Amino acid sequence: MAEKVQVLYCPICSLPAEYCEFGPDFEKCKPWLIKNAPELYPNLLKECNNKEAEKELSDDQLQSSGVSSTAGGTSSSQQEEVKRLPGGKVKKKEKPEVIIEKVVRNKRKCITIVKGLDKFGIKLSDASKKLGKKFATGASVVKGPTEKDQIDVQGDIAYDIVEFITDTWPDVPESAIYFIEDGKKVPAA
């Protein structure tokens, strides 16, 4: 039977230490690698020693001129915290917006779909009732293809609905309402 191999895993990127350089956050892994696996990345150890020597040299020069090194430097903790997904992709923070889309079925019947009202703190069931009463049509809350709730309103009321939404719910600005026309997102304002 073969001998078991002990693999050292990086706690930052959760990859084996040999593969950290291919992970999403190699810069964050470097200090841990220098401390725990210097034999795997000898170049990192050389870089670290060179940077420390340069830093000490510049600190000595700054102190001789009477300036502290912490006053002018920017720290990485001040940088905006960004959520990273696996593979190094950055997740953007979604701004709340209402998207109105008109879907035609059977060549003559239209359905107006309203997405995103819930991001403004509006109950979709109450909103669908108000829309149904205002436009004298059927309106219901359904799950869309992305498993998010949306309101389906029977009929082509896409352009009338913008004014109704801004009047009924003042929390929703007109600049946050968009139409989807020919597959493109167009502002309603």
Salt bridges, closest charged atoms under 4 A:
ASP25 OD1 - ARG84 NE 3.44
GLU27 OE2 - LYS30 NZ 3.11
GLU94 OE1 - LYS119 NZ 3.22
GLU97 OE2 - LYS185 NZ 2.73
GLU101 OE1 - LYS115 NZ 3.40
ASP149 OD1 - LYS143 NZ 3.37
ASP156 OD2 - LYS102 NZ 3.48
